[in-house]
Amino acid sequence: MNLTPADSSLSVAPNSRANVERAPVRHNDPLSKSETGAVPPHGVASVSHLINKVEEYLTPSELKKVKEAYRFSDEMHLGQIRKSGEPYISHPIAVAEICAEWKLDAQAIMAALLHDVMEDQGVHKDELIERFGAPVAALVDGLSKLDKIEFQSQIEAQAENFRKMLLAMARDVRVILVKLADRLHNMRTLGVMVPEKKRRIARETMEVYVPIAHRLGLNNIYRELQDLAFSHLYPVRYRTLSKAVKAARGNRREVVTKILDSVKNTLAATGIQAQVYGREKTLYGIYRKMRNKHLSFSQVLDVYGFRIVVDSFANCYVSLGTLHALYKPMPGKFKDYIAIPKLNGYQSLHTTLIGPYGTPVEFQIRTTEMHRVAEAGVAAHWLYKDDEASLTDLQQRTHAWLQSLLDIQKQTGDSAEFLEHVKVDLFPDSVYVFTPKSKIIALPRGATVLDFAYTIHTDIGDQAIAARVNHEHAALRAELRNGDIVEIVTAPTSRPSPNWLTFVRTGKARSAIRHHLRTVNLVESTELGKRLLAQALSAIDIDPLLPDALVDKLLNESSAKSLDELYADIGVGKRMATLVARHMRGLLENDAGSPLPPLASESKIGKLDPVTIYGNEGTAVQLAQCCLPIPGDGITGQLKRDQGITVHSTDCDVAKRHQSKEPDRWIELVWGSELSRRFDCRIKVLVDNEKGVLARVAAEIGESDANITYVGMDDDRDHLMKQLRFTIQVEDRIHVARLMRNVRRIPGVARIVRERT
């Protein structure tokens, strides 16, 4: 996936103003109104339409600053041409025009005009501060990529660019509004690019910018970006579907007209003032429905929908009742987004009715204000005030999400990880749950009780031990449903477990857990990483005692701040010891000026000597719950990112499946000779269904010097016997074998086995 917030449909000049080859470009009178209103000819960039738009709401002094920004941008981009052959300045003007449609302030319009001067022409931020003020310079800086920083990979550079843009957005939402306007114009003019680049930019738009537009409630941009990206990702499907929709328009015109007339007349008879109009679903929306539900186009009956805009909140529900009296509603197809708005602030009543000829028809009912917010989203109320109490509900929701980006950044180790966390929160589907005090909390679909805890506060998540959902006990991993009432039980001594990362859904929860594991287990992870790297170096005939010069070079190229940080990254699985060792061998060869002596066996590269496990390594080493290995079992280790080593028994089916997918992340392990702790082990005992058998088995386990931590009972398949399940704590495999022999001798015990999932 490519995630560069790049101005990718442009022909970019060198990053130095001195190196710009300036060719003469024809301009009309740039700062005067167009008398004819005609579109300027090819090769001419006009700013008159922009000036017409902004002078409707800006003051004369603000208008003057906008014109100054235009002149400066025009001068900087002079001679720069887009792929289409138009002067480059036409792009900043078009972006500013889109921002003017949202009535953004003068600073945002100026930033739109100047958004490429730092990136393309090497203008320094200090110069922008001096000319246009610090707020405008900060906006432009947030929109500029980090071209001059060297990264280890293209993916890392893309992730860092995206992180920078989102953090700038968290500080000032105008950054993303200008960026979305920039992306929208680039998508509108993407046709001149080569097919491969079209697909890359379209995929980036669909995966990043479309979800952000949806998250901020910018539905007009959301729909247009979606359709534009669809047309470039799947051009043949787009054209085919477009023809089918045009044909369907004619066939369904009679039905649409009949429904419109009927609804208008019925609402008027009820005394409701309403605007009623039909709307066509986007091509991508139709395509997605066909793909997800495996339908042909002829089976997608609700290509058309209807929207009713009324003057008051109460009339929304009156209109709903009127419609349900006119046409029969489809069961289960009613949603009230007015009482519980969507995560992005969207409010409407949705209902699907059986219209004329048995055709399902979808209606959306909303007020004029709801309609304005539904179409423009946060752009309808973009200006944040200092007093949080004065913010609208939509602003508060957006403000909370933007603040969560800053929280995730504080707890995240690198840009790729930050991007991973944030993308999780961009899913449009949500569930709505309640706190015990009836406050509504919106979470991504699939979120768990633990996600809810971290949404309330990081400390509550860290200390969570149990929960009550709808006044009944529930596990932390329980998935939440709409309308659940959730209460978290905490304990001051509780701490996050690496296993939590396997089921949390939100970016905030994931980043908080990883942050805790990194900081609290730093010493353990550092020591483990040191051992892993030493063994990896020994495996390829390099002395683990490295010279200082080599260490400095390695740290410089790996972006680690210290050797301990490098060890810790290896210990938590963020870096692979074998790859670091191989890189160090390359550095040694560069210093020597010739290849090192060949290894005795080339297969030694990438293969470590077995790592010794003692069981007291802390959370840097976890025993897998699927097989619960104990001393005496053959063991192997999986290096999981930010979780250290997970120890599996060598005959574990789960381990075998994962090892076939990611063989490079597995290392050989052996048990240490001196182990000072006991290990969990599961056993299953099949017994006759008779009185006292459980007591006899439990007593024998105790006499065999094992501690019982869990016991359960259920019927066998034929319901003739009982299955007793125990989790016990033992010393090693020999201890378990002795215990099982003793239990097998008990009267009424038919069978005993060690249980693995």
N, C-alpha and C positions, 0 to 999 in steps of 0.2 A: 504493500500500500504506500502511496506517495502522499505526503502530508505537508508539502511546502506551500505556505500561503503566498504563492508567487503570482506576479503579474504575467502569467505564462503566455498570453496571446500577443505579447508585444515584441517588437524588435528592439532589443536593449542596447543602448550605447555604452561605451566603456565607462567604468566607474570613476572617471576623472573629468572634471569640467575642462581642464586644459586640453584633454585629448578628444573632445567632441568635435567631429568634423561637421561644421555648420554649413548646410546648403540653403540657398534662399527658398523660403516657403511663402506662398501668397496668403495674406490675411485680409479679410475685410475689415471695416472699421470696428475694432473689437469691443469697444465699450459704449457703443451707441445702439439704440434699439433698431431692429430691422424694420424698415418701412414697408416692405412687401410681405414679410413673414415667410418668404420662400426659403426652402432648404438650400444651404450654400452648396456650390458645386464641389465635385471631388477635388481634394487637395486644399480646400479652404476650411479653416477652423473658425467657427463663430461662437462667441460668448454671449450674444444678444439674448438668446432664449433663457440662459441662466440668469442674466441680469433682470429680465422681465419677471422671473419667478421670485427671486429673493427680495426685490424691492417692494413686493406685496406685504412683507412682514418685518424686514430689517429697517433699522433707523438709517438716516443719511450717513452718519459717521461709521456705522457698521458696513454699509454698502461701499464706502470709500476703502475700507480695509480689505474687503473681498476683491475689489478691483486691483489693489496693490498686489495681493497674493497672485492674482491672475497674471499680471504683468511680469512678476518675478518668475513664475512657473514657465511662462511663454519664453522668456529669455533663456532660462536654463535648458529647456527642451528644444531650442531652436536648431533646426537641422536634423532632428531625430524623427524618423519615419516609422509608422506602424507597418506590420506585414501587409495590411490592406492597401498601403500606399498613401494613407491619410497622414497629416501632420500629427506627431505624437500628442500635442497639446489637446487634440480632440478627445482623447481618453480622459484626462483629469476633468475637462469641462463636463463630459457626459456623467462622470461619477458625482460631480458636484450637483448636477441637475437632479439626479436621483435623490440625493440628500435633501435638496430643496423641496422636493415633493413631500418629504416628511416634516418639513418646516424645522429642520435642524438649525441651530444658531450659527452666528457668523464664524465662530471659531471652528466649528465642524466643517462648514463650507470651505473655509480657507485651508483646512487640513486636507480636504478632498482635492483641492486644486494643487496642493503641494506634496501629495502623498508619495510621489516617486522621486523627488529632487535629492533626497539623502541617498537613496538606494542606487539610482542611476547616474547621478551627476556629481556625487561626492560632496554635496553641500553639508557642512558641519552643523550639528545641533546648536552650537553657540551662535552661529550666524542667524539661524531661524529665531532664536530667542531674542536677539538684538533687533531684528526686523519686525517680527510679528508677535512676540511675547512668549513666555514660558508655556502656557496651556496649549497653544497651537504647536509649538515645538515638541511637546510631550506626545501629542496625538500623532504627529508625523513619525516620531521615533518609534512609537508602538506599532505603526503600520509598516515599518521598514524591516527588511530581512537582515540576517547576520552574515552577509556575504564575506566579510573580511576575516572571520574567525575560522580556523582550520579545525575540522572535526574528523573523528576516526572513520566515519562512514557517511554516506549520503543519507541513510535513514536517520542517523543521529542528528545531522544538520537539519533535516526536515522536522524532526520532533522538537528540536530546540527553537526553531522559527515559530512553530505552532505554540509552544509554551510561552514564548515571549509575547505573542499576540494576545493569548488568552489572559495572561497576567495584566497586560496593559488594559484589556477590556474590563478586568475585575476592578481596576482603579477608576476607569472612566468608560462607561458603556458606549460612548460615541465612537470609540476605536472600532468596535465590531460593526457598528452601523455603517461607518465609512468603508470598512473592509468588505462587507456584504454588498454594498453598492458597487465597489470596485470589481468584485467577483461577478456580479450580475452583468455588468457591461462587458467584461471579458467573455462571459459565456454567450452573450448575444452576438459577439463578433468572432466567435471561435471558428467559423467556417473556413477561414483562410489558412488554418494550421494543417500540418500533415496528419493523416489518420491516427498514427500512434500517439502523437502528442494530444490530439483531441481526446482520445480514450483516457489517457493518463489524467488530464485536467478534469474531465467529466467524472471520472471515478473519485478523484479527490473532492470534487464538489459534492457528489452524492454521499460520501462517507463522512465529511467534516462539516461543510458549510450548510447543507440542507438540514441536518439535525440541529445545528446552532440556530438557524432561522426559525425552525419549529419551536425550539426551546424558549426563544424570546418572543414567540407569538407573532412573528412577521409572516403571516400566512400568504400574503400576495407574493412575496419573494420566495417563500418556501415552495409554493406551487410552480412558479415560473422556473426556478433553478432546477427543480425536480424534472420537469418536462424537457428543459434544455439539456440536462445531463443525460436523460434517457435517449434523446434524439441522437446524441453523439456516441453513447455507449452501444446502443443497439439500433443503428440507422434503418435497417431493413424492417425490423419489428415495428419501429416507430411509424414508418411510412405505411406499412400494411394496416396497422391499427387506425391510423389517421383516416385512411380511405374508408374503412369500415364504419367509423363514427360519422363521417360526412354522409354516407349512404343511409345510416340509421336515422339521421336528423330528419330526412324527408319522410321516412316511413313512420316515424313516431310524432310528427308534427301535429297530427289530428288529436292524438291522445294528450299531448302537452297542452294544446290550446283548450281542450275540453276541461282539463283539471284546473288550469289557471282561471278560466271563467267561472267555474263552479265554486272554487275557493274564494275568489274576490266577492262574488255575489253573496255567499253565505256569511262571510265576515262582515260585510256592509250591512246585511240584515240584522246582525247581532249588535250593530252600533260600534264596531271596532275600526278605528282608522289604521290601515295597514298598507304597507308596500308588499306586493306579492310578485315574485318573478322566478322564472326557471333558471337553473344553473346546470352546466354540464360538467361532469367529473373530469379531472385531468386525465390525459392519456396514460400517464404513469400509474395513476390510481386504478384505472381500469386494468392495465397490464398486470399490476401487482395482485389484484383480486383474481384474475384469470390464473396466474401462476400459483398463488397460495392455495386456491380452492380447486385447482385442476379443472377449470371451466373453459368452454369455448366462448367466443365473443357473443354468439347468439344466446348463450345461457346467462350472460350478465344483463339482468333486466333493469337494474337501477343505474343506467348510464346517466340519466337525468334526475335531478333532485329539485326541490323547491325551497325557497327561503321566504320567510315572513318576518318583516321588520315592523314592530309596533311601537307605540309611544310610551308605554309604561311596563313596569315589572309585572304588575297584576294581570295586564292584558296578555302577557305571554301564556299564562295558565288558562285564561279564558279562551284564547285562540286554540289552545291544545284541546280543550273540551269540545269546542265547536268542530274541529277537524275530526275528532273521534266519533262525533255524531254523524258527520258527513260520510266518512269511509271507515270501514272496520280496521282497527289496529292489528298488527301482527304481534302475537305473544312474544314477550322477551325482547322486543325491539324498541323499547323506550328508555332513553337516558336523560337524566336531569343534571346537566352541567351548569345550571344556574345555582342550585342549592350547593353543589360541590363542584367548583370550577376545576378545569384541567390545570396541570402543573404550570403551564405557560400563561394562565390567566383567562383562557378561553371560556366563554359562557354562552350557552344556548340550550334549548330543549330539542332533543332529537326524537323523532318518532317515525316508524315506517308503517304505511297504511296500504290496504289492498284497494287500488284505484280501479278505474274503468277497465273492462276486459280482463280483470284478474291480475293486473300488473302491479308489482310492489313499487311503491313510491315513497321516497324519503323526504321528510320535511325538517327544516331547521327553523326554530322560532326564537327571536331575540329582540331586544330593544335597540334603539338607534345607537346608544352609547356602547352596548355590547358589540354591535356590528362594527363600530369604529375600532374598538380594541381587537376584535377578531381579525380584522384585515391588516391593521398596522402594528398590533402588538405593543412591545415596549417603546416603539417609535412614537406611539400615540401619547406617551407620558415619559419621554426620555429623560427629562431634566430631573435629577435627584436633588432633593433639598437636604439641608443639614439636620432638620428636625425629623427623625424617623417616624414620629407619630403622625406627621402630615403626609406621609407617603400613601399612595393608593395600594390596594391589595395586590395588584399586579406588580407594582414597583417593589413592594416588600418581598414578594416571592422571587423576583429577579435579583434583588439586592442580596437575599439569602444565598441564592445559588452562586452569584459572583463572589460572595465572601467565602463560600466553601472552596472555590478555586484557590484562594490565598491560603486556606487551611491545608489543603492537599499539598500545595507547593512547599510549605514549611516542613512537611513530614516526608517528602519524597526525595529519593536519592539522585535521580537523573531525569533527563527530559523524556526519554522513552517510557519510563515508568509513570511519569506525570501524565503523559498522553494516554497511556493505557487506562489509568484511573478515570480521567475526564470523559473518555469516550463511553465508558460504562454508564455515566449519568446523562448521556445525550439520547437515550432511548425514549421515544415519545409515549409509549404505553406506561400507565401508572396505576398504582393502587392507592386508595385513600383509607387511612386508619386513624383511630382516635387515641389520645392519651386518656388517663383516668379522669382528667378535668375537661374532657370533651373538646380539646384542641385537635384540629385536623392536621395530619401529617401526610404529605404526598411522597411516595417512594416508587422506584422503578418496579415494574411487574417482575415477580420472582424474588423480591426482597424478603429477607428473613427477620426474625425477632431481633437478632443481633444488629442488623442494619438499622432498625428502628432505634435501638439503644445508642448507636453512634450518631445518628441524626439528632437526637436530643442533646447529647454532649459527649465528647470524647472520653471523659472520666467515667461516665455511666457505662459506656461500651467496654472500657478496659476492665471495669470491676463487676461486670455482669456475670451472674452464676446461674440464674433461672428466670422464668417469666410466667406471667399469667395472661392468657389470651381469652377474652370473653369470660373472665373470672375462673378459668380452668388452667391447670398447670400445663406448660408447653416448653418444649426444648428450645434452646437458643437458635437452632438451625431450622425451626419450623417456618414454613413459608406463609406469609401473611396474605389475607384476602380482603377485598373491599368491605369496609364497615367494622373490621375487628377493633376491639378495645384492648390495648396492650399496656401491661404494667411490667416493669423490669425490677427484678430482685438483685441487689448488689451486695458485695462483701468487700471491705477495705483491703483484704489480703489477696483477692482474686487478681490474676494477671492474664493477658491475652495468650492464647495458645496458637502455635503454628497451624494446627488443624482448622482453626477458624477461617483461614484463607481459602479453604476448599469449598465453603458454602456462602460466604458473604457476597453481596451483589453490588453495593454502592462503592463508588470511588473513595468516598470519605472513610468508610469502614476499612477498606483494604489498605489505604495509605496509613491510617492510624495504627493498624495491627503491625504492618511491616516496620513502621517507625519504631514502635516499642520493641519489636524483636531485634532490630538493629542496635538500638542504644543499650538495652538491658543486657543483651547477650554478647556485647562487643568483645569482652575478654575471652569468652569461650570460642566465639567465632574466629578471633584472631589466632588463638592457639591452634585450632583445628586447621585453619588455612595455612599456617606455617608448616605444620606436619605434612599436609597434602603437597605443598610446593616443594618441600625438601625431598619427598619421595619421588615426585615427578622429575626433579632435576637429577637425582641419583640414577633414575631409570634411563636417562640419556647421557650418562657419563659426565655430568657437570657437578662440580663441588658446590653444595648448598651455601657455603660461606662465600658470598659474592663480594667482589670489590666495590668500593663506594661509587666509583665512576660509572660502573655498570648499573648500579641501583638508581643513580640519578637519571641516567638515560631512560631506564625502564619506567620510572615514575613520570617523567616528562611525556613519554609516548602513550602511557596508559591513562593519563589525566588523574591518577591517584595523588593525593596530597602527601602521603607518607607510606612507608613500607608496611606499617601496621594496618593502614586502610586497605592496602592491596591484599594483605593476608586476610582481613575481615571479609572483603569481597569474595575471596576464594572460599572462605569458610561458610558463607551463607549461600553459595552456589551462583553468585552473580557473575563470577569469572571462573573459567575452567583452568585448573592447575596445569593440565597437559598443554593447553594453548599458550599459557604464560611461559612455561618452560621452553616450549618450542621457539617462542619469540626471543627469549633470552639467548638461546643457542645462536639465533640469527644475529643478534647484537654482538656476541663474542666473535662470530665469523667476520663481521664488518670491521671490528677493531683489529683483528689479526690480519685482515687483508686477504685471507684465503680460507677455504673451507676447513672445518675441523676434521680430525680423523673420523672416518666412517664408523658408525656404531656396529657393535658385534652382530646385532640383529636389527634390521630396520623396523621389525614389528615392535621393538621396544618403545618407539615413539607412540605416544597416545596410550600406553599401558603403564599403570602404576603398580608398584609393589603393594601388597595388601596393607590396608590401614588397620591398626589395632584399635578395637573398641573395648572400653572398660565399663561403660554403663553409667559413669558419673560425669559425662561431658555436659550435662544440662540440656537446654533446649536446642543447642547446636546439633545434637544427634538425637533423632526421634526413632522410636521403634514402631514399625508399621502396624496399624491396628488390624489389617487384613489377615496377617499371619502370626503376629506376636512372637517373634523369634526369641529364643532363650539360649544361654550358653550351652554349647554342644551341638547346636544346629549350624549347618553351613549357612553363611550369610553373605549378602551382597548389598551395596549401597547406592542409592539414587541421590544425585546432587540436585536439589530443588532450589530454584531461584528464591532467595531471601528466606529459606527455611533450613539451610544446612543439609545434613545427610539424613535420609530416611532409610532405616535398616530393614531389609526384608530377608526372609529365609530363601535359600537358593531354589527351593522347590515351590515357591509361591507362584500361583497362576497369574495373579495381578502383576507381580514383578516381571514375569516373562512377557506379558503383553506390552508393558511400558518399555521394557528393554529392547524389544524389536522395533519400536518407534523411535527411540532416542538412545541408541547404544553409547554415544559419546558421554552421556551423563551418568554412566554407571561405573562404579569402581569395586574392586575386590576388598573384602573386609575379613578380619579374623578377630576372635575373642581374645582378650588379654588373659594372662595367667592368674592374676590376682583380682578377683571381683568382690567388692564389698557390699553389694546390694542384692535385693531379690527382684525377680522379673515376673510380670503378669503372664499367665498361661490359661487358656480356656480348655475345659474338658466337658464331655457330654457322657452322661451315664444313663443307660436304659435299664429300668427297674420294673419289677412287678408292682401292680397297683394295690399295695397292701399297707396297713397301718404301721407307722414307725420307721419306714424304710429311709425317708429323708434324714431323720435324726441319726440313724446308724451310719449313713454315708458321710454326713457332715462331721460326726464324731471321729470317724476313721481318718478323714482328711486332716483334722486338727492333730490327731495322734501321730500323723506322718510329718509333723512339723511344717505344715503349709497354712497360710492365712487365707480365709475366704473373703473376697471383696464383693462378690455378686453371686446370687443364686436365682434361678428361674425354673419354672416347671411348665410343661405342656404335654398333650397326648401324642402318642406316636400315630402313624398313618392309620393303623387298624383300630385305634382306640382301645387296645387291650392292655397296653403298658404305659408307663409314664417316662418322659424324658426329663432328666434333671440336668440343668446347665449351670456350671460353676466357672467363675473367674477366680483363680487362686494365685498366690505369690509363692514362687519356688526359687531354689538356688540355681538349678541347671537341668539339663536333660536327664541325667542319672536320677536326680531327686524326683522328677515327674514319673519316670519309669517305676521307681520303687513304690511311689504313692499309688499308681494305677494297679500294681500287683496286689497291694493290700486291699484296695477297694473291691477288686474283682473277686476276692474270697468271701465277701459279705453275702449272706443268704438273701436271695431276692434280686441280686444284681445280675443282669443277663449280659451286659456288654458295657465297656468303657473305652472311649477313644479321645484322643486330643483333637479339639475342634478348630478348624480354620475356615475363614469365609472365602 
